[in-house]
């Protein structure tokens, strides 16, 4: 199955979907967004990575920034922060450049490496788009974290690939139905930029009336 371009979803949404399906739906279906310190720092890092004046060409390395990517098979589109093309013997041909090149995506992230898989899934989705676009295999990519100032190599395993496929399939189903999942409160809700829109504590209090009563009680204390 292949998707029409009008039905493409944002590739970056896989991070939101993995973190919280409700958050993804609020942003991508209901078109709601709210900034917090985490989103602002992330935007500043991406602006630097996407600066069109930061273009590098070396003898055996070509660096492309803010490269548009897409996949008809998964029905997604987006951008890669950085894609490195390394000269090698058995790589792909690039228009206007001599020799063959391997493809190596690099995604920029704020903070430090996470215990969860959101970042790895996004990188794997980028690699899968690049594979489809360039008809090549990409066994590895990297995540660059702003806090550690280091790259973390990520193997693009078949398990990662299958989870990416499954998640985008589920996201398309949600989007077609215009379905926003109900609240499921967890500790991670406190760091979510949409917590004031989502009102995650409603899932525990049971009703708007109970929620408002509890908020008023907390203000009095």
Backbone bond lengths (Angstrom), bond angles and torsions (degrees), N, CA, C in turn:
res aa  C-N    CA-C-N  psi(-1)  N-CA   C-N-CA  omega(-1)  CA-C   N-CA-C  phi
1 X - - - 1.463 - - 1.530 110.40 -
2 X 1.326 115.59 138.58 1.462 121.15 174.60 1.518 109.31 -125.67
3 X 1.336 115.97 145.02 1.462 122.24 -177.53 1.527 110.06 -96.00
4 X 1.338 115.80 148.26 1.454 121.05 171.81 1.528 108.90 -75.84
5 X 1.325 117.09 152.37 1.461 120.74 -177.19 1.529 112.16 -58.98
6 X 1.314 117.74 -32.26 1.471 120.88 179.96 1.525 111.90 -65.24
7 X 1.336 116.70 -17.80 1.467 120.77 -177.83 1.525 112.47 -102.32
8 X 1.334 117.19 6.20 1.464 119.67 -179.00 1.527 110.55 -65.55
9 X 1.324 115.71 142.30 1.458 123.25 172.24 1.524 108.97 -103.12
10 X 1.332 116.26 162.15 1.459 120.71 177.28 1.522 110.16 -73.19
11 X 1.322 116.27 127.12 1.460 120.56 179.63 1.525 111.11 -58.68
12 X 1.326 116.95 -41.71 1.466 120.87 -176.49 1.527 112.23 -62.35
13 X 1.331 116.70 -17.15 1.461 119.93 179.91 1.512 113.87 -64.49
14 X 1.338 117.80 -16.89 1.455 119.53 -179.43 1.522 111.19 -63.85
15 X 1.356 116.42 -29.79 1.467 119.85 176.38 1.517 110.88 -65.70
16 X 1.335 116.55 -46.00 1.457 120.38 178.07 1.529 110.54 -62.34
17 X 1.334 116.00 -41.57 1.462 120.87 -176.04 1.525 110.96 -65.45
18 X 1.327 116.69 -40.94 1.465 120.87 178.85 1.521 110.75 -67.33
19 X 1.339 116.19 -40.88 1.466 120.77 179.89 1.528 110.85 -66.19
20 X 1.346 115.64 -45.80 1.473 120.03 -177.60 1.528 107.90 -167.32
21 X 1.322 116.23 117.98 1.457 119.92 -179.36 1.531 111.97 -62.44
22 X 1.316 117.22 -33.02 1.460 120.37 178.07 1.540 110.44 -67.12
23 X 1.341 116.10 -42.53 1.458 119.03 177.83 1.524 110.74 -58.56
24 X 1.338 116.34 -44.38 1.460 119.87 179.28 1.528 110.75 -59.11
25 X 1.324 116.74 -45.01 1.463 120.55 -177.94 1.529 111.40 -65.56
26 X 1.326 117.67 -39.93 1.466 120.51 178.53 1.525 110.98 -61.67
27 X 1.332 116.47 -38.56 1.464 120.42 -178.36 1.524 111.56 -79.06
28 X 1.328 116.96 -49.28 1.455 120.74 -168.27 1.529 114.40 -93.85
29 X 1.310 117.18 -22.71 1.466 119.99 177.59 1.531 110.88 -101.40
30 X 1.338 116.17 -48.99 1.468 120.07 -177.87 1.530 112.70 -89.40
31 X 1.356 116.61 -4.82 1.468 122.11 175.64 1.531 112.62 59.04
32 X 1.320 116.55 43.22 1.460 121.21 177.02 1.527 108.38 -110.18
33 X 1.326 115.52 144.72 1.467 120.48 -179.07 1.517 108.95 -152.54
34 X 1.312 117.45 147.41 1.461 122.09 176.24 1.518 107.74 -146.35
35 X 1.329 115.75 136.01 1.454 119.96 -178.55 1.528 111.20 -90.03
36 X 1.310 115.47 144.70 1.452 120.94 166.91 1.528 107.16 -136.03
37 X 1.298 116.89 -174.82 1.463 119.81 -175.20 1.525 111.33 -61.25
38 X 1.336 117.02 -32.83 1.456 120.07 -178.67 1.532 111.24 -67.67
39 X 1.330 117.15 -43.63 1.464 119.65 -178.43 1.527 111.11 -69.68
40 X 1.337 117.85 -35.14 1.464 120.84 179.81 1.516 110.84 -66.01
41 X 1.336 117.02 -45.30 1.471 120.79 178.50 1.519 110.03 -61.45
42 X 1.326 116.27 -42.25 1.458 120.61 179.21 1.513 112.09 -61.18
43 X 1.338 117.29 -40.98 1.464 121.23 179.89 1.528 111.09 -65.56
44 X 1.330 117.22 -39.64 1.466 120.67 179.60 1.525 111.03 -64.11
45 X 1.328 116.78 -40.10 1.461 120.33 178.72 1.519 111.02 -65.02
46 X 1.340 116.73 -41.09 1.448 119.98 -178.56 1.526 111.57 -69.95
47 X 1.341 117.66 -32.77 1.464 119.97 177.06 1.516 110.66 -61.84
48 X 1.335 115.71 -39.40 1.460 119.46 178.69 1.525 110.48 -66.91
49 X 1.329 116.44 -43.07 1.465 120.52 -179.29 1.518 110.99 -65.10
50 X 1.348 117.04 -31.22 1.460 121.58 -175.50 1.527 113.16 -95.73
51 X 1.325 117.97 4.35 1.455 120.75 -179.10 1.525 109.55 -57.77
52 X 1.355 118.37 117.61 1.466 119.89 -175.98 1.520 113.67 -66.09
53 X 1.332 117.68 -14.86 1.463 120.22 179.58 1.534 111.77 -85.40
54 X 1.317 117.24 -12.32 1.456 121.17 179.19 1.528 109.40 -91.43
55 X 1.327 116.27 70.59 1.460 122.57 -179.52 1.524 108.04 -111.37
56 X 1.309 115.70 129.87 1.461 119.73 -177.05 1.516 110.64 -121.79
57 X 1.314 115.43 134.84 1.450 121.95 172.35 1.520 107.31 -131.94
58 X 1.305 115.30 122.60 1.457 120.17 177.01 1.518 108.58 -122.97
59 X 1.301 116.08 177.62 1.460 119.98 -174.30 1.525 112.48 -54.47
60 X 1.324 116.72 -51.01 1.461 120.62 -176.23 1.530 112.35 -116.35
61 X 1.323 115.74 19.84 1.466 119.09 -176.70 1.523 111.01 -143.48
62 X 1.315 115.61 132.30 1.453 122.49 174.60 1.526 107.26 -123.21
63 X 1.352 116.83 128.06 1.465 121.42 -177.44 1.523 109.51 -113.54
64 X 1.328 115.96 122.92 1.472 122.24 176.58 1.519 108.43 -109.46
65 X 1.334 116.50 134.04 1.458 121.45 -178.88 1.523 110.21 -115.26
66 X 1.325 114.81 147.12 1.459 121.70 179.05 1.527 111.19 53.28
67 X 1.323 115.85 47.93 1.461 121.86 -175.85 1.526 110.82 -81.24
68 X 1.328 118.55 119.96 1.477 120.58 178.05 1.532 110.44 -66.31
69 X 1.325 116.35 136.15 1.459 121.27 179.63 1.516 109.43 -136.94
70 X 1.337 116.00 160.62 1.460 120.56 179.56 1.522 109.34 -161.72
71 X 1.334 114.99 161.21 1.463 121.28 175.32 1.523 108.53 -139.90
72 X 1.325 116.16 120.72 1.459 120.17 174.94 1.524 110.95 -71.30
73 X 1.329 116.56 -33.46 1.461 120.42 -178.01 1.528 111.60 -65.46
74 X 1.341 116.74 -39.60 1.466 120.28 -178.66 1.523 112.36 -97.69
75 X 1.326 117.58 -12.95 1.461 120.56 179.26 1.509 112.85 69.55
76 X 1.330 116.87 49.06 1.462 121.15 -177.03 1.528 110.01 -138.75
77 X 1.327 115.23 159.40 1.461 121.20 173.89 1.518 108.56 -149.13
78 X 1.322 115.74 160.81 1.464 120.07 179.67 1.510 110.83 176.70
79 X 1.325 115.34 -153.58 1.461 122.13 178.96 1.518 109.89 -137.83
80 X 1.328 115.05 146.88 1.467 120.93 170.27 1.521 108.18 -94.98
81 X 1.317 116.88 133.51 1.463 119.73 175.85 1.519 110.13 -56.35
82 X 1.322 115.27 -54.71 1.470 121.86 -179.29 1.517 108.77 -142.55
83 X 1.323 115.99 136.00 1.463 120.71 170.27 1.529 107.66 -125.99
84 X 1.308 115.42 122.33 1.455 121.15 177.95 1.526 109.53 -97.30
85 X 1.322 114.73 132.21 1.467 120.78 175.12 1.528 107.27 -111.07
86 X 1.332 115.15 109.35 1.465 121.48 -177.04 1.530 109.58 -97.54
87 X 1.317 116.19 128.81 1.468 119.75 178.99 1.527 109.50 -64.73
88 X 1.316 115.62 132.80 1.463 120.79 179.07 1.528 108.80 -153.81
89 X 1.322 117.05 172.68 1.457 120.61 -175.43 1.529 112.84 -78.80
90 X 1.330 117.42 -36.32 1.467 119.90 -171.78 1.533 112.53 -113.61
91 X 1.324 117.59 31.67 1.462 120.84 -178.55 1.525 112.92 -93.50
92 X 1.321 115.35 -157.49 1.457 122.23 -177.66 1.532 110.38 -99.01
93 X 1.322 115.78 162.97 1.452 121.78 174.20 1.528 109.59 -89.16
94 X 1.326 117.26 140.79 1.458 122.79 175.41 1.511 109.04 -118.83
95 X 1.318 116.18 131.41 1.462 120.62 -177.75 1.537 110.48 -59.42
96 X 1.314 115.83 128.66 1.457 121.19 177.01 1.515 114.31 86.83
97 X 1.339 117.03 3.08 1.464 119.92 -178.33 1.530 109.59 -132.32
98 X 1.295 115.81 137.20 1.455 120.91 179.29 1.518 111.36 -79.73
99 X 1.314 114.99 149.61 1.446 120.33 176.27 1.514 113.15 89.42
100 X 1.334 114.83 -175.28 1.458 122.58 178.75 1.527 109.97 -112.67
101 X 1.350 115.56 154.01 1.459 119.67 -175.31 1.534 110.89 -137.73
102 X 1.328 115.39 144.35 1.460 121.12 168.11 1.528 108.10 -92.62
103 X 1.338 116.98 159.56 1.465 122.25 -174.17 1.527 109.09 -114.45
104 X 1.342 115.72 129.96 1.462 120.56 -174.62 1.536 109.61 -138.08
105 X 1.350 118.02 102.81 1.465 120.38 179.84 1.526 112.23 -79.17
106 X 1.335 116.13 144.24 1.463 122.56 176.95 1.529 108.24 -130.73
107 X 1.322 117.14 122.66 1.463 122.17 179.78 1.530 109.13 -106.96
108 X 1.339 116.43 132.63 1.457 122.00 -179.80 1.527 110.28 -93.26
109 X 1.341 115.76 134.28 1.455 121.14 180.00 1.521 110.20 -135.80
110 X 1.324 115.56 147.22 1.457 119.84 174.08 1.524 108.78 -75.85
111 X 1.314 117.00 170.41 1.455 120.68 173.14 1.514 113.46 70.40
112 X 1.320 114.91 -145.03 1.453 121.29 -176.11 1.526 109.64 -129.90
113 X 1.339 116.86 170.42 1.471 119.44 -177.92 1.528 112.08 -55.15
114 X 1.334 115.06 141.94 1.467 121.73 -177.18 1.525 110.95 -98.60
115 X 1.316 114.80 157.68 1.450 120.28 174.74 1.529 110.63 -80.71
116 X 1.329 115.83 -22.47 1.457 121.05 -179.79 1.530 110.79 -89.42
117 X 1.350 116.62 174.26 1.455 121.06 -168.91 1.521 115.00 -100.28
118 X 1.346 118.80 4.02 1.463 119.23 -173.76 1.531 113.40 -52.28
119 X 1.322 116.28 -48.11 1.464 120.64 -176.36 1.524 111.30 -66.22
120 X 1.322 116.79 -41.77 1.462 120.94 -179.55 1.528 111.08 -64.70
121 X 1.324 116.70 -37.77 1.462 120.48 179.07 1.522 111.22 -66.02
122 X 1.331 116.79 -41.11 1.462 120.02 178.16 1.524 110.72 -63.32
123 X 1.335 116.10 -43.58 1.465 120.29 178.98 1.531 110.45 -63.71
124 X 1.334 116.68 -42.28 1.462 120.20 178.92 1.526 111.10 -62.22
125 X 1.337 117.10 -39.58 1.463 120.82 178.06 1.530 110.75 -63.41
126 X 1.329 116.98 -38.99 1.459 120.73 176.61 1.524 110.73 -63.31
127 X 1.325 115.91 -44.71 1.460 120.47 179.88 1.527 110.63 -61.28
128 X 1.324 117.22 -40.13 1.463 121.32 -179.33 1.531 111.46 -67.08
129 X 1.328 116.74 -36.87 1.466 120.26 174.69 1.527 110.85 -63.88
130 X 1.326 116.09 -45.80 1.462 120.85 -179.75 1.528 111.01 -63.56
131 X 1.327 116.58 -37.84 1.466 119.84 177.49 1.528 110.66 -61.41
132 X 1.327 115.62 -43.38 1.461 120.33 179.97 1.530 111.19 -66.85
133 X 1.331 116.61 -39.40 1.463 120.88 -177.30 1.534 112.55 -72.15
134 X 1.341 116.43 -38.56 1.467 120.14 -174.41 1.531 113.20 -104.27
135 X 1.343 117.24 0.29 1.470 121.40 -179.19 1.525 110.66 53.66
136 X 1.310 114.81 56.97 1.464 120.60 -178.51 1.520 109.78 -143.22
137 X 1.307 116.31 176.67 1.470 122.47 175.70 1.525 108.86 -111.71
138 X 1.324 115.81 136.37 1.463 120.85 179.20 1.528 107.85 -124.72
139 X 1.313 118.14 100.50 1.465 121.07 -176.18 1.524 114.41 -80.95
140 X 1.355 116.21 -15.10 1.470 118.22 -173.73 1.526 110.56 -153.71
141 X 1.336 115.59 150.60 1.454 123.26 171.37 1.514 107.56 -141.82
142 X 1.333 117.01 -168.29 1.461 119.36 -177.82 1.520 110.95 -144.82
143 X 1.324 115.38 150.12 1.460 123.77 172.15 1.514 108.26 -112.08
144 X 1.331 116.32 127.01 1.467 120.97 178.39 1.522 107.99 -106.60
145 X 1.340 116.73 122.88 1.462 121.78 -176.08 1.531 111.05 -105.67
146 X 1.346 115.34 131.38 1.453 121.78 -175.49 1.516 114.00 -65.23
147 X 1.341 117.09 -31.88 1.462 119.39 -177.04 1.526 111.66 -76.38
148 X 1.320 117.24 -41.20 1.464 120.43 -178.31 1.524 112.22 -88.98
149 X 1.364 116.42 -18.02 1.460 122.28 -177.51 1.524 110.93 57.02
150 X 1.327 115.04 36.65 1.457 119.97 -178.83 1.512 110.37 -134.55
151 X 1.324 114.49 154.16 1.458 120.71 172.85 1.524 110.09 -88.98
152 X 1.315 114.69 143.89 1.450 121.13 173.26 1.531 107.19 -119.01
153 X 1.321 117.28 113.31 1.462 120.77 179.29 1.521 109.98 -68.96
154 X 1.328 115.85 139.73 1.465 121.78 -179.13 1.523 109.06 -127.65
155 X 1.319 116.58 121.46 1.458 120.97 175.21 1.530 108.73 -76.68
156 X 1.317 116.88 128.53 1.467 121.49 179.94 1.529 107.29 -86.94
157 X 1.323 115.17 84.51 1.463 121.34 -174.79 1.526 111.45 -79.68
158 X 1.325 116.02 166.44 1.461 120.66 176.95 1.527 110.74 -66.68
159 X 1.330 117.23 -32.31 1.471 120.18 177.06 1.531 110.64 -63.15
160 X 1.335 116.60 -44.08 1.463 120.78 177.24 1.532 110.61 -62.02
161 X 1.308 115.95 -44.39 1.458 120.84 -178.75 1.533 111.26 -61.30
162 X 1.326 116.00 -43.33 1.461 118.98 -178.38 1.520 111.36 -67.28
163 X 1.333 116.82 -37.59 1.467 119.23 177.57 1.526 110.51 -65.83
164 X 1.329 116.95 -39.33 1.468 120.43 176.57 1.530 110.25 -59.39
165 X 1.320 117.07 -48.28 1.468 120.76 179.81 1.524 111.36 -58.99
166 X 1.342 115.69 -46.17 1.459 120.40 -178.17 1.528 111.69 -63.37
167 X 1.325 116.34 -40.98 1.459 119.82 -177.27 1.519 111.81 -68.61
168 X 1.321 117.35 -42.00 1.462 118.89 178.84 1.523 111.11 -67.93
169 X 1.325 117.26 -33.72 1.461 120.30 175.65 1.534 110.11 -62.37
170 X 1.330 116.13 -43.61 1.468 120.77 178.49 1.530 111.27 -66.81
171 X 1.330 116.59 -39.21 1.469 120.50 178.60 1.529 111.49 -62.17
172 X 1.321 116.49 -40.67 1.469 119.98 177.27 1.526 110.60 -63.22
173 X 1.320 116.83 -38.65 1.467 120.34 178.96 1.524 110.68 -64.17
174 X 1.325 116.86 -44.46 1.461 121.20 178.05 1.526 110.28 -61.25
175 X 1.344 115.29 -44.91 1.468 119.90 -175.34 1.530 110.78 -65.67
176 X 1.311 117.06 -40.76 1.465 120.92 179.07 1.532 111.42 -63.27
177 X 1.329 115.93 -36.28 1.473 120.90 -179.47 1.529 112.38 -86.27
178 X 1.346 116.95 -8.62 1.467 121.74 -173.43 1.533 109.91 54.66
179 X 1.321 114.30 46.04 1.462 121.39 -173.04 1.527 110.97 -99.52
180 X 1.328 116.64 124.41 1.461 123.08 174.12 1.522 108.87 -109.66
181 X 1.336 118.75 115.18 1.469 121.25 -178.82 1.527 112.30 -59.86
182 X 1.310 115.79 155.92 1.461 121.32 178.04 1.527 110.23 -73.23
183 X 1.322 114.89 165.48 1.468 121.69 -178.78 1.523 110.73 -68.17
184 X 1.349 114.75 134.87 1.461 121.41 169.34 1.522 106.41 -131.67
185 X 1.315 116.51 99.33 1.464 120.98 -173.23 1.528 111.35 -69.83
186 X 1.351 115.37 138.53 1.463 121.94 174.17 1.520 108.45 -148.84
187 X 1.323 117.31 172.50 1.463 121.57 -179.74 1.530 111.77 -61.23
188 X 1.329 117.51 -30.53 1.458 120.81 -178.40 1.522 112.28 -67.19
189 X 1.335 117.90 -15.70 1.467 121.20 179.58 1.537 111.89 -61.03
190 X 1.331 117.18 -29.36 1.462 120.45 -175.78 1.531 111.82 -66.19
191 X 1.334 117.99 -25.85 1.468 121.75 -179.37 1.525 112.48 -95.86
192 X 1.324 117.06 0.66 1.468 120.79 -176.01 1.521 110.72 -79.83
193 X 1.329 116.35 134.73 1.464 121.06 -179.75 1.521 112.16 -69.50
194 X 1.331 117.52 -13.69 1.470 120.95 -177.32 1.525 113.37 -106.39
195 X 1.326 117.77 14.45 1.463 118.66 -173.60 1.524 112.80 -62.54
196 X 1.352 117.87 -31.08 1.468 119.41 179.45 1.523 112.25 -76.98
197 X 1.324 116.38 -20.68 1.467 121.01 175.68 1.522 110.14 -88.42
198 X 1.312 115.36 -42.22 1.461 121.71 -177.36 1.525 112.34 -71.42
199 X 1.361 116.44 -34.22 1.466 123.06 -174.06 1.532 110.58 51.93
200 X 1.341 116.76 61.95 1.467 120.11 -173.76 1.520 114.54 -60.39
201 X 1.348 117.25 -26.86 1.461 118.41 -178.43 1.526 112.85 -70.11
202 X 1.332 116.86 -12.63 1.457 119.24 174.56 1.524 110.85 -60.33
203 X 1.330 114.99 -31.15 1.454 118.58 -179.63 1.505 112.15 -65.49
204 X 1.331 117.83 -22.38 1.456 121.24 179.18 1.517 111.59 -97.97
205 X 1.342 116.78 -35.43 1.460 119.09 -176.39 1.517 112.23 -78.36
206 X 1.339 117.01 -27.46 1.445 119.43 172.70 1.510 115.45 96.71
207 X 1.339 119.39 -24.87 1.456 120.38 179.21 1.519 109.78 -156.32
208 X 1.332 115.61 158.86 1.452 120.28 177.75 1.520 110.54 -61.08
209 X 1.332 117.59 -41.00 1.462 122.68 -179.61 1.526 110.41 -58.76
210 X 1.336 116.90 -47.22 1.465 120.90 179.67 1.527 111.15 -64.92
211 X 1.331 115.49 -38.38 1.462 119.97 -179.45 1.523 110.76 -63.43
212 X 1.327 117.42 -49.43 1.468 121.68 180.00 1.520 110.56 -61.30
213 X 1.327 116.61 -41.61 1.462 120.82 178.34 1.526 110.88 -59.57
214 X 1.322 116.93 -42.80 1.448 121.26 -179.57 1.527 111.24 -66.57
215 X 1.355 117.30 -40.33 1.460 121.38 179.02 1.533 110.93 -63.48
216 X 1.324 117.24 -41.99 1.455 121.24 178.24 1.530 111.04 -64.24
217 X 1.299 115.68 -38.04 1.468 120.95 178.74 1.518 110.83 -64.27
218 X 1.343 116.30 -41.11 1.461 120.68 179.89 1.527 111.12 -67.38
219 X 1.344 117.30 -36.23 1.468 121.09 178.50 1.521 111.12 -65.61
220 X 1.336 117.33 -37.70 1.462 121.25 179.49 1.523 111.15 -66.58
221 X 1.298 115.74 -32.72 1.473 119.25 -178.90 1.519 110.49 -75.42
